[in-house]
Amino acid sequence: MATRGVVQLQKLILKYCEHGGSSRATREYIANGRLAAWAARHPETSIEVKVWNGHHPLVQADYLSGGVLHQVSVKNYGDWRQVEQVCQMMANRSGRKIAKITTPVLTDTPSIQGVWTPFLNLQHEESFGITFHENEN
């Protein structure tokens, strides 16, 4: 995701095991050249592939916002397309933590238009130029 024209994903790290069955989709994604094609479509992102024998595979993302390293486990994924979807999801994120807004947002500058209510009878105002014709049946 780009914030003000700057892509936030700096580095994408794929960790996998050379022998483990849970890394099969990740190994296939790397071996069939799809990761290289993905990297060519995202030249602003650095890609690292690390052998991590004895562990389950995962995708890590490092963002410009800094501080937080996001990780997604790709353990036991059935197809390399699912691993590519995770990489694309990481590229589409901004990297910031998701914060739940629990309190109402208050502002010192309320809307110029005011608060809309269904009880506004604007159809009777002549200044708007709205005319309503009733059926003459």
Secondary structure, 3 states (H helix, E strand, C coil): CEECCEECEEEEEEEECCCCHHHHHHHHHHHCCHHHHHHHHCCCCEEEEEECCCCCCEEEEEECCCCCEEEEECCCCCCHHHHHHHHHHHHHCCCCCCCCCCCCCCCCCCCCCCCCCCCCCHHHCCCCCCCCCCCCC
